[in-house]
Amino acid sequence: ISGLGANTLTAQQAFEAFFEQQSGSWNSGRTYHYVGEGNREDSNTTFDVSRLTPGEVDEILKANGDADIFSTSARDQAQGFRVSFLTKMESQEELVRSSTDLAFLPTSVDDNIISGQYYRLMGYEESGPRKAEFEFDAAKAQLTMTTTYTRVVSVDEITLTNPTFRVRKIINYARPADGEP
């Protein structure tokens, strides 16, 4: 696997490098498209990102009720970070400040793809701890997180194009009724 400034990386090494390179401060200009309403809105966000310790990852698992599901060796493969953000939406006068901790526990590796469980202390669409799924494509340095909420399914994709630039795309779909595609 090539990418992230290294000659050849295993999928696990690329996964670790991806999270290492998320650390720091990121400035983001975003445009929200509300397709159903025919509206769009711009925002500016500053993200501060730091890596989590194994103990902090364990705390996220406890908050989600999964502290005893994973072995120590599985938890040792986990990656995680704390993200704090300050956002100014075009339609709002005040700044929005928030933060959450995220942990990613791989459960399978298939060639360049690592997949597993994704945990947060605070959900974006709904408050409270949240468990979801992730897939990391090591060849593309791309992390995709899929979270099912009560009303929407959110697909959040982060691609690290180089060590100092990333592209993030989030698409929220109306959640279908149970049993519907």
Secondary structure, 3 states (H helix, E strand, C coil): CCECCECCCCHHHHHHHHHHCCCEEEEEEEEEEECCCCEEEEEEEEEEEEECCHHHHHHHHHHCCCCCCCCHHHHHCCEEEEEEEEEEECCCCCCEEEEEEEEEEEEEEECCEEEEEEEECCCCCCCCCEEEEEEEECCCCEEEEEEECCCEEEEEEEEEEECCEEEEEEEEEECCCCCCC
